[in-house]
Amino acid sequence: MNNNHWAVEIDDMVKTFGAFVAVDHVSLAVPKGEIFGFLGPNGAGKSTTIRMLCGLLTPTSGRGSVNGFDVATQPEDIRRSIGYMSQKFSLYDDLTVEENIDFFTGIYGVPKDRRKSRKDYVLGMASLAERRGALTHTLAGGWKQRLALGCAILHDPPVLFLDEPTSGVDPIARGAFWSLIHDLAETGHTIFVSTHYMDEAEYCNRLALMYRGKVIALGTPAELKRSLTEHSLFQLETGQPLETMRALEGLEGVRDVAVFGGGLHVTLESIGAAALETAARIREKLAAAGIAVHRLDPIQPSMEDVFVAMIETEERKTERKAS
């Protein structure tokens, strides 16, 4: 199934728990050295897929391979050849930074003659050398995540699975963490990372958008943004966002209105001159409702806009099937 180009391959993989379908016929392939993002809301099936790829769960049907090993028949080989970091902090709080590293070098079977060099590498990579004697529970969240990442790569695995690694970490620490991920990818490691932070998609070479167990889109961030070319996106700012959303509900040419930061993102059904006509209707409608428009300008979509639009499309498909 696997050739030398692919680090991860999934072919029509399904995982059910009773009547619940957690992973619904997922297929994708990740080349070596890529940062592959697995995006989607909580409950989309990301963690279940990763657990199957790590040899921790057996697929109900379909196939998967990691580093050339089959997920169903060679889970032990997979576990020896990967690094895994879960969204739940998995280190020992009552040990020091250095003691955690020493413990995991033993767990991962790092040869004794390489343990010092690997420990020094991890302390340097994670900028933890000056904190090596600190009890782990005294570290801030971002530093704990750095330590967890370091422990996951002590045995220098070719593929690293990171399951929601920045969950609950402040934005500055998230940025620093992603810098470490890029450094690892540049040395040839394949990074398979799940997140529900849409802004983190920009850090990935390619990504899959997961929703209700399915991959609803697959490509580079730029490719996925270009998929919205049949619609226009406008930034709308008023002093009354909720009233604005109500006023625009059902207005001809308006596909969707969503809260984004301190303003609204309005997706229009058209592009070009037709979109500008719709924008003029928006201004008229809001003026009639006594709502002052501070800004209404066309903008480029973010990954969050892409994801919202694709979920809207999926929901419409489901509604059509149900009716």
N, C-alpha and C positions, 0 to 999 in steps of 0.2 A: 504493500500500500504506500509506503513512504519511499521517497528517493532522497538523494543527497541535498536537494534544494530546500526541502521542507522541514521545519522544526516541529510543527504541529499540523495534523490533518484531521478533519472531522467529516464524516460522510453519513448524512441522513441520520444523525444521532437523536434518539428519543429517550427520555427518562420520565416514567410515570410513578406516582405514589398512589396506589389505589386507582380511583377514577380521575385524579388530578394529573394533568399533563404539565410537568415542570419545564421540560425541554422538548420542543416540538419540531422534529425533523430539521435539525441544524446541520448545515454543511459549510465548511470554510477551510482555508489552508493558510498557514503563516510561514513565510520564508525565514531562513536563519538570519539573525542579526537585526530583525525588525522589532520596533516597538508597536505592538498591536493592542489597540484599545477595545475594550468590551464595555460599551455604554448602555445604560438603561436604568429605569427606576428600580427601587427595591422591589423584589418579588418577580423580576422579569425573567429569571432563570440563569443569571450570570454565575452565581456561586455554585449552583448545581452542576453547570457545565464544567467549571473549573475543577470541582471535586472529582468528576469523572475523568478529566484529563490527568489529574494527579494520581489516579489509581485508587482513590478513596471510595468511589461509588462505581458500580457496574452499570453500563447502559442497559436499558430495557430492550432496545434494538438499535441498529446502525453500528458504525465502527468509528474508532478513533485511534490515532497513534501519536506518540510524543518521542522524539529522538529515535524514531524507527521502531519503538516498542508498542505493542498492541495494548490498549487500555484494559481490555477484558481479560486477556490471557497472560500479560506480562506486567502486572501492576507493581511488583517488587522491583523490577528493572527500572521502571519509570521513576519510582520514588527515590532510587539511588542516583538518578541522573538529572534531577530537577531541584530547584530551590522553591520553597513555598512560603508565602507570608500571608496570613489571614487578616481579615478586618479586625479581629479581636486580638489585642496585644497578647502574645503567647510566650513571653519570656518570664523569668523568675524575678519578681519584685524584691525579694529578700536577699538576692545575690548582687554583688557589684557588677559593673559593666564588664570588667575583665573576667570575673568568675562565670558570667553568662557565656562569654565567648569561649572560654576554656571548656565549659560543659558541652557546648554544641559542636566544638571540634571533635570531641569524643563521640557524640551521638552520630555525627555524619561520617565518622571513620576517616578523618583527615590523617594521613600518615604522620607519625611522630616527628619525622625530620622536616616536615613542612608546617607544623603547627605554629611555630613562632613567626615565620614569615607571613602566614595567612592572618594571624592575629594582628600583626603590625599593619598589614594591608587594610584590614577592616577598620582598625582604630584611625588610620589616616584617612581612608575613604569617607568615613562618617564623621570626621573631625572630633573624635571622642578621646583622643590620646590624653588630654588634660583631665578628662572625667573618668579615666579607667578605674579609679578607686571608689567612685561614687556608687552608693546603693541605687539600684535601678529605679526604685519607687520615687526617688527624689528628682528624677529627670522630668523635664517638661515633655508634653506629648510629642512634639516634633523630634526631639532627641531620642525618645523611646522608639519612634518609627525608624530613625536612622540605625539604631542598634539592632532592631528586628531585621531590617534589610541586610545589615552586615552579617548577622548570624545565618541568614538564609543563603548567603553566597560563600560561606566559609570553605565549602568543598568545591568551589569554582564550577557550579553546574552550568551546562550550556544553555538551559532554558530556565527562566525564572517566572513563576506564577505569583502575581500580586493581586490579592482579592480585596478590593476597596482599601488600599493601603493608607490613604490619606483621610479616611473617614474620621471626623471629629477633630481634625488638626487645623490650626488657623491658616489663613491664606499665605502668609509669608513662609511658614514652615512647609506648606504644600509646594510652593515654588522651589524651595531648596531641595526638597525630596525629589522632585522631577529632574532637577539638575543632576542628581546622583544617578537616576535611571538612564539619562542620556549618556552619561559617562560610561555606564556599563554596556550600553548598546554599541558604543563606539569601539569597545574592545571585543566585539563579536558575539556578545550574549543576546539571546532572543528574550524579549520581555513581553509577557502576556498579562495585561493589567486591566482589571475591571474597576469601574467608577460610576457614580451617579452624578458627579460634578461635570456638567457639560463643558465648562471652560477648559477642562483638562484634555478634552479631545484634541485641542490644538497642538498638544505636545506629541501626539502619536503619528507614526508614519501612515498607518491605515487603521480603520476601526469598523466595528460592527455595531449597529444599533439593535438592541434586544428589546422586545416588547411582548409580554404574555407568552414567553417561551420561544418566540420566533425571532430570527434575524430579519428585520424589516428593511435594512439597508446595509451596504458593505462598500467601502471605498476609502479614498484619502479624504481628509477634511475638505479640501478644495473641491473634489468631485461631488461630495455630498451637498456642498453649498450651491454648486452649479445646478443641481437637480431641481432647485426652486426657481428656475428661470421663467417658468410660465406664470409666476406670481410676482408681485412687487411688495416690498416691505417698507413701511414708513415708521419713523419715530414720532410719537404724538405725546405732547406734554401739555397738560392743563392743571389747574389747581384742584380738580375734582375727578380723580380717576374712576371711582366707582360709578358716579353719575354719567361720566363719559361712556363707559362700557355699556351702560343701560341704554343711553341715547343712540348708540351705533348698532345696537342689536337689530338684525334683520335688514339693515340698510343695503340697498342694491350695490353689488360690487365689492362688499366687505366680506372676506372669507373668515377672518378670525381676529380677535382683539385679546391680547394677553398682557398682563402686568410684567414689566421688565425694569428692574431697578426702581428709579423714582418716576418713571413714565410708563408709556404703553407702546407695545409693538403691534402695528396694525398690518395684517396681511390682506392684500387686495387681489381680486380674481384676475386682474389684467396687468399689462405692462405698457410702457410708453405713454402716448397721448391719452389712451383710455384710462390709465391709472391716474393721470393728472386730473381728468374729469371727475373720477371718483373722489380724489382728494378734495376737489372743490365742493362736492356734495357733502363731504364730511364737515368742512368748515361751515357750510350753510346750516346743516342739521344741528351742529353744536351751538351756533349763534342763535338759532331759534329756541334752543333750550336754555339760553342764558349762560352758556359755558364759554369762557375765554380760552382761545387757543394760543399757547405760548410758543409752541413749535410743532410743525408738521412737515417733516423732510424725508425724502427717500434715503434709505441706508442699506448697507450690505448685511446679509443675514449672519447671525452667529450660529454656532452649533446648536444652541438651545432653540433658536428659531427653526432650524432644520428638523430637530427632533420633535418639536411640537407639531410642525406641519405633517410629519410622517405619521405621528400617532393619530392626528385628525383623519388622515387618509385611511389608516387601518380601522378606526372606529366607524367610518362611513361604510367601508366594505362589510364589516360585521353587521351593521344596521340593515344594509341591503339584503344580506343573506337571511337575516331574521325575519324580514318582511316578505 
